[in-house]
Amino acid sequence: MNQDNIDGEQEIEKIARNVLIGSKAWGKFPTPVDQIVSYAELQVASGVDLSKVEPGFFTKKLHSLQRALSKVLAAVDLREKTIYLDLSQIPERQRFNQLHETGHKALTWQRDTYIHLDDESTLDPDTDDLFERQASWFASDALFQLDRFEDEVAKLPLTIKSPLALAKHFGGSRHACLRRYVVKSKKRCALLVLKKPEMNGEFSAAIRNYFQSSSFTAEFGTLQWPSKCGLDFQFMKEVKFGAKLHEKGQITLAIASGEFVSFSYHFFYNTYNVFVLLLPP
């Protein structure tokens, strides 16, 4: 298929749905990633941990020069039909990475590239690399089972505890689930994701991601944030003093029109990232 003719996310959703149904993973929880991998005629390499391989592994085993990657977390050799994983990653991340590599096989227009090496940047759903971004779309669609995710969301209240529970239900990471929860939501909500706070002259955390639901954007426009958040933000004070989870925050922010609006926020800190779910009154 010519890349110019790809119908973007809708085409990828169609492929993910066919894979879920064909692998009999549809409606099973947590999502049976091993069934999906097997259905795609792939296997995870046994006895290989990318966090422990020798420097020459990629040239010797995969016959591929390692690109300028910070650290390879996952790879697939479509000739050998084999996925390689960094087993030091948390299980939820390994599951997503397996599906990302499976995406390189399932998305038919990507098969001409036999070797894919992926690091933190290429596994980022917001990467500028179109093929990698598409593989991550497939991974998210397959892991969270498309509209089955929306069906489960509809049963739960609009609170940060809902995506945390759904992450366990589907077998995905809390970060990935929180992202999908907001991006796919029909309700007004937004999600600020901060990197791990640091003390570098001041206690602050750099912004990693920010997402809004379409209905939130329609009403408030896109909120602007600084590159990092310090103690002038109440949720950063909560991080500093050891808070982990609550649903009682209040914050006033300037919206796109220049007006100031008071929002409620729900807060979750997992020691790696700070998640702030914004809800309008």
Kinemage of the C-alpha trace (Angstrom):
@kinemage 1
@onewidth
@group {chain A} dominant
@subgroup {mainchain}
@vectorlist {calphas} color= white
{ca met a 1} P 0.000 0.000 0.000
{ca asn a 2} L 1.336 3.414 -0.933
{ca gln a 3} L 1.874 5.488 2.174
{ca asp a 4} L 0.086 8.442 0.557
{ca asn a 5} L -3.066 6.333 0.348
{ca ile a 6} L -3.106 5.315 4.008
{ca asp a 7} L -6.276 6.503 5.683
{ca gly a 8} L -4.366 7.462 8.848
{ca glu a 9} L -5.717 6.388 12.187
{ca gln a 10} L -8.954 4.952 10.770
{ca glu a 11} L -7.042 2.453 8.627
{ca ile a 12} L -4.914 1.469 11.622
{ca glu a 13} L -8.024 1.039 13.782
{ca lys a 14} L -9.486 -1.274 11.114
{ca ile a 15} L -6.330 -3.400 11.068
{ca ala a 16} L -6.169 -3.510 14.880
{ca arg a 17} L -9.808 -4.621 15.044
{ca asn a 18} L -9.186 -7.410 12.532
{ca val a 19} L -6.137 -8.561 14.498
{ca leu a 20} L -8.027 -8.507 17.801
{ca ile a 21} L -10.880 -10.555 16.352
{ca gly a 22} L -8.648 -12.909 14.376
{ca ser a 23} L -6.447 -13.629 17.395
{ca lys a 24} L -9.526 -14.154 19.601
{ca ala a 25} L -8.177 -11.467 21.937
{ca trp a 26} L -11.301 -9.307 21.590
{ca gly a 27} L -13.138 -9.036 24.891
{ca lys a 28} L -10.485 -10.856 26.929
{ca phe a 29} L -8.971 -9.008 29.893
{ca pro a 30} L -6.218 -8.238 30.481
{ca thr a 31} L -5.598 -8.105 26.744
{ca pro a 32} L -3.766 -11.345 25.784
{ca val a 33} L -0.771 -9.811 24.024
{ca asp a 34} L 0.830 -13.215 23.445
{ca gln a 35} L -2.181 -14.290 21.346
{ca ile a 36} L -1.879 -11.158 19.210
{ca val a 37} L 1.848 -11.670 18.685
{ca ser a 38} L 1.307 -15.313 17.748
{ca tyr a 39} L -1.528 -14.433 15.344
{ca ala a 40} L 0.852 -12.049 13.568
{ca glu a 41} L 3.214 -15.011 13.130
{ca leu a 42} L 5.830 -13.498 15.420
{ca gln a 43} L 7.538 -14.744 18.551
{ca val a 44} L 9.466 -13.130 21.393
{ca ala a 45} L 13.090 -14.234 21.458
{ca ser a 46} L 13.763 -16.643 24.296
{ca gly a 47} L 16.831 -16.052 26.444
{ca val a 48} L 17.620 -12.613 24.979
{ca asp a 49} L 17.441 -9.476 27.112
{ca leu a 50} L 18.329 -6.279 25.230
{ca ser a 51} L 19.405 -4.654 28.487
{ca lys a 52} L 22.211 -7.224 28.736
{ca val a 53} L 23.329 -7.913 25.152
{ca glu a 54} L 26.878 -7.256 23.961
{ca pro a 55} L 27.532 -4.054 21.955
{ca gly a 56} L 27.884 -6.032 18.706
{ca phe a 57} L 24.582 -7.874 19.079
{ca phe a 58} L 22.720 -5.762 16.528
{ca thr a 59} L 25.293 -6.214 13.776
{ca lys a 60} L 25.914 -9.900 14.470
{ca lys a 61} L 22.378 -11.095 15.199
{ca leu a 62} L 20.217 -8.667 13.248
{ca his a 63} L 22.753 -7.784 10.549
{ca ser a 64} L 21.857 -4.161 11.150
{ca leu a 65} L 23.903 -1.188 12.234
{ca gln a 66} L 22.567 0.289 15.456
{ca arg a 67} L 21.189 3.724 14.747
{ca ala a 68} L 21.999 6.646 16.987
{ca leu a 69} L 19.664 5.361 19.666
{ca ser a 70} L 20.135 6.136 23.324
{ca lys a 71} L 19.185 2.587 24.312
{ca val a 72} L 17.312 -0.035 22.294
{ca leu a 73} L 14.236 -1.105 24.268
{ca ala a 74} L 12.599 -3.278 21.619
{ca ala a 75} L 13.337 -4.595 18.139
{ca val a 76} L 11.792 -6.830 15.514
{ca asp a 77} L 13.396 -8.850 12.744
{ca leu a 78} L 10.615 -9.514 10.235
{ca arg a 79} L 12.798 -11.951 8.286
{ca glu a 80} L 13.230 -14.148 11.358
{ca lys a 81} L 9.742 -13.234 12.658
{ca thr a 82} L 11.257 -12.457 16.052
{ca ile a 83} L 10.727 -9.679 18.602
{ca tyr a 84} L 13.484 -8.708 21.030
{ca leu a 85} L 12.756 -6.910 24.304
{ca asp a 86} L 14.532 -5.075 27.074
{ca leu a 87} L 13.348 -7.207 29.997
{ca ser a 88} L 14.356 -4.588 32.566
{ca gln a 89} L 11.288 -2.565 31.537
{ca ile a 90} L 8.154 -2.896 33.659
{ca pro a 91} L 5.797 -5.678 32.410
{ca glu a 92} L 3.179 -3.178 31.196
{ca arg a 93} L 5.784 -1.391 29.101
{ca gln a 94} L 7.043 -4.685 27.676
{ca arg a 95} L 3.479 -5.526 26.611
{ca phe a 96} L 3.121 -2.217 24.790
{ca asn a 97} L 6.541 -2.645 23.164
{ca gln a 98} L 5.583 -6.121 21.911
{ca leu a 99} L 2.500 -4.661 20.274
{ca his a 100} L 4.489 -1.754 18.819
{ca glu a 101} L 6.837 -4.244 17.136
{ca thr a 102} L 3.843 -6.313 16.039
{ca gly a 103} L 2.486 -3.149 14.437
{ca his a 104} L 5.492 -3.053 12.107
{ca lys a 105} L 4.291 -6.439 10.786
{ca ala a 106} L 0.516 -5.897 10.938
{ca leu a 107} L 0.654 -2.554 9.083
{ca thr a 108} L 1.292 -3.995 5.646
{ca trp a 109} L 2.938 -0.879 4.193
{ca gln a 110} L 5.726 -1.145 6.795
{ca arg a 111} L 6.861 -4.671 5.934
{ca asp a 112} L 9.449 -3.620 3.357
{ca thr a 113} L 11.648 -2.526 6.257
{ca tyr a 114} L 12.806 -5.819 7.745
{ca ile a 115} L 14.555 -4.550 10.870
{ca his a 116} L 13.113 -2.050 13.350
{ca leu a 117} L 15.132 -0.900 16.365
{ca asp a 118} L 13.234 1.202 18.883
{ca asp a 119} L 14.280 3.368 21.795
{ca glu a 120} L 12.493 5.785 24.123
{ca ser a 121} L 12.067 8.358 21.357
{ca thr a 122} L 10.704 6.048 18.643
{ca leu a 123} L 8.362 4.349 21.130
{ca asp a 124} L 6.981 7.757 22.100
{ca pro a 125} L 3.472 8.079 20.542
{ca asp a 126} L 4.311 11.707 19.696
{ca thr a 127} L 7.487 10.930 17.740
{ca asp a 128} L 7.989 12.767 14.454
{ca asp a 129} L 8.747 9.451 12.723
{ca leu a 130} L 5.473 8.554 10.964
{ca phe a 131} L 6.071 4.791 10.839
{ca glu a 132} L 6.901 4.671 14.554
{ca arg a 133} L 3.912 6.820 15.428
{ca gln a 134} L 1.642 4.513 13.419
{ca ala a 135} L 3.071 1.441 15.166
{ca ser a 136} L 2.287 3.067 18.523
{ca trp a 137} L -1.262 3.864 17.381
{ca phe a 138} L -1.681 0.191 16.535
{ca ala a 139} L -0.215 -0.849 19.900
{ca ser a 140} L -2.595 1.421 21.832
{ca asp a 141} L -5.630 0.356 19.774
{ca ala a 142} L -4.817 -3.324 20.258
{ca leu a 143} L -3.921 -3.094 23.938
{ca phe a 144} L -7.022 -1.094 24.886
{ca gln a 145} L -9.279 -2.879 22.377
{ca leu a 146} L -10.661 0.192 20.618
{ca asp a 147} L -14.310 0.846 21.565
{ca arg a 148} L -14.194 -1.799 24.298
{ca phe a 149} L -12.167 0.801 26.175
{ca glu a 150} L -14.873 3.433 25.648
{ca asp a 151} L -17.489 0.915 26.825
{ca glu a 152} L -15.580 0.385 30.077
{ca val a 153} L -15.013 4.141 30.520
{ca ala a 154} L -18.769 4.740 30.254
{ca lys a 155} L -19.356 2.522 33.306
{ca leu a 156} L -17.092 4.627 35.545
{ca pro a 157} L -17.195 8.175 36.947
{ca leu a 158} L -14.983 10.960 35.562
{ca thr a 159} L -12.140 10.703 38.053
{ca ile a 160} L -8.442 9.887 37.891
{ca lys a 161} L -9.136 6.609 39.696
{ca ser a 162} L -11.074 5.338 36.681
{ca pro a 163} L -8.152 5.172 34.198
{ca leu a 164} L -5.913 3.809 36.949
{ca ala a 165} L -8.368 0.943 37.378
{ca leu a 166} L -8.737 0.492 33.613
{ca ala a 167} L -4.963 0.237 33.198
{ca lys a 168} L -4.991 -2.862 35.386
{ca his a 169} L -8.102 -4.202 33.654
{ca phe a 170} L -6.539 -4.022 30.173
{ca gly a 171} L -2.969 -4.724 31.255
{ca gly a 172} L -1.514 -1.418 30.101
{ca ser a 173} L 0.620 1.180 31.833
{ca arg a 174} L -1.129 3.865 33.836
{ca his a 175} L 0.513 6.547 31.698
{ca ala a 176} L -0.790 5.052 28.437
{ca cys a 177} L -4.242 4.511 29.912
{ca leu a 178} L -4.502 8.049 31.295
{ca arg a 179} L -3.527 9.421 27.898
{ca arg a 180} L -6.126 7.382 26.019
{ca tyr a 181} L -8.753 8.146 28.679
{ca val a 182} L -8.442 11.892 28.002
{ca val a 183} L -7.792 11.879 24.254
{ca lys a 184} L -10.792 9.622 23.551
{ca ser a 185} L -13.118 11.202 26.129
{ca lys a 186} L -16.386 12.822 25.072
{ca lys a 187} L -16.291 14.812 28.309
{ca arg a 188} L -14.323 17.967 29.061
{ca cys a 189} L -10.994 17.001 30.573
{ca ala a 190} L -7.259 17.525 30.124
{ca leu a 191} L -4.130 15.796 31.361
{ca leu a 192} L -0.811 17.372 32.329
{ca val a 193} L 2.096 14.913 32.626
{ca leu a 194} L 5.270 16.041 34.376
{ca lys a 195} L 8.628 14.320 34.476
{ca lys a 196} L 10.152 13.302 37.800
{ca pro a 197} L 10.703 16.450 39.910
{ca glu a 198} L 14.266 17.645 40.452
{ca met a 199} L 15.997 20.009 42.849
{ca asn a 200} L 18.185 22.141 40.604
{ca gly a 201} L 18.293 25.513 42.278
{ca glu a 202} L 14.539 25.146 42.748
{ca phe a 203} L 12.128 22.248 43.151
{ca ser a 204} L 10.480 21.812 39.750
{ca ala a 205} L 9.405 19.284 37.140
{ca ala a 206} L 9.661 19.566 33.366
{ca ile a 207} L 6.494 19.035 31.349
{ca arg a 208} L 6.529 15.725 29.496
{ca asn a 209} L 3.111 15.778 27.788
{ca tyr a 210} L -0.147 17.664 27.765
{ca phe a 211} L -3.420 16.360 26.293
{ca gln a 212} L -6.972 17.693 25.992
{ca ser a 213} L -10.249 16.084 24.990
{ca ser a 214} L -11.880 17.602 21.904
{ca ser a 215} L -14.799 18.985 23.952
{ca phe a 216} L -12.356 20.620 26.393
{ca thr a 217} L -10.544 22.279 23.494
{ca ala a 218} L -13.812 23.431 21.924
{ca glu a 219} L -14.774 25.291 25.101
{ca phe a 220} L -11.464 26.566 26.454
{ca gly a 221} L -9.008 26.449 23.557
{ca thr a 222} L -5.570 24.961 24.104
{ca leu a 223} L -4.099 25.847 27.485
{ca gln a 224} L -0.509 27.049 27.493
{ca trp a 225} L 2.023 25.820 30.041
{ca pro a 226} L 5.599 26.808 30.901
{ca ser a 227} L 8.386 24.352 30.081
{ca lys a 228} L 8.497 23.350 33.742
{ca cys a 229} L 6.359 23.753 36.851
{ca gly a 230} L 7.734 24.921 40.196
{ca leu a 231} L 6.342 25.526 43.648
{ca asp a 232} L 4.082 28.307 42.388
{ca phe a 233} L 1.816 25.413 41.343
{ca gln a 234} L -0.044 23.816 44.237
{ca phe a 235} L 0.348 20.306 42.842
{ca met a 236} L 4.143 20.703 42.988
{ca lys a 237} L 3.899 21.567 46.668
{ca glu a 238} L 1.900 18.368 47.104
{ca val a 239} L 4.638 16.365 45.376
{ca lys a 240} L 7.296 17.887 47.606
{ca phe a 241} L 5.393 16.986 50.740
{ca gly a 242} L 4.727 13.393 49.705
{ca ala a 243} L 1.199 13.345 48.272
{ca lys a 244} L 0.460 10.373 46.003
{ca leu a 245} L -3.219 10.527 45.014
{ca his a 246} L -6.207 12.783 45.582
{ca glu a 247} L -9.252 14.276 43.827
{ca lys a 248} L -9.564 17.586 45.659
{ca gly a 249} L -7.301 20.095 43.883
{ca gln a 250} L -8.311 23.557 42.692
{ca ile a 251} L -6.381 25.714 40.229
{ca thr a 252} L -7.082 28.920 38.294
{ca leu a 253} L -5.675 29.062 34.760
{ca ala a 254} L -5.775 31.445 31.814
{ca ile a 255} L -7.677 29.965 28.869
{ca ala a 256} L -7.160 30.795 25.184
{ca ser a 257} L -9.461 33.845 25.321
{ca gly a 258} L -7.372 35.411 28.100
{ca glu a 259} L -10.049 34.823 30.734
{ca phe a 260} L -9.219 33.044 33.974
{ca val a 261} L -11.158 29.906 34.827
{ca ser a 262} L -11.102 27.813 37.987
{ca phe a 263} L -10.607 24.113 37.383
{ca ser a 264} L -10.730 21.128 39.660
{ca tyr a 265} L -7.811 18.767 39.402
{ca his a 266} L -7.139 15.186 40.389
{ca phe a 267} L -3.582 14.279 41.249
{ca phe a 268} L -1.484 11.119 40.964
{ca tyr a 269} L 2.272 10.689 41.482
{ca asn a 270} L 3.897 7.298 40.875
{ca thr a 271} L 7.478 8.466 41.687
{ca tyr a 272} L 8.277 8.580 37.930
{ca asn a 273} L 5.710 11.051 36.626
{ca val a 274} L 3.194 13.510 38.033
{ca phe a 275} L -0.280 13.280 36.469
{ca val a 276} L -2.733 16.161 36.837
{ca leu a 277} L -6.248 15.550 35.456
{ca leu a 278} L -8.012 18.887 34.878
{ca leu a 279} L -11.804 19.125 35.041
{ca pro a 280} L -13.899 22.273 34.486
{ca pro a 281} L -16.566 23.281 36.994
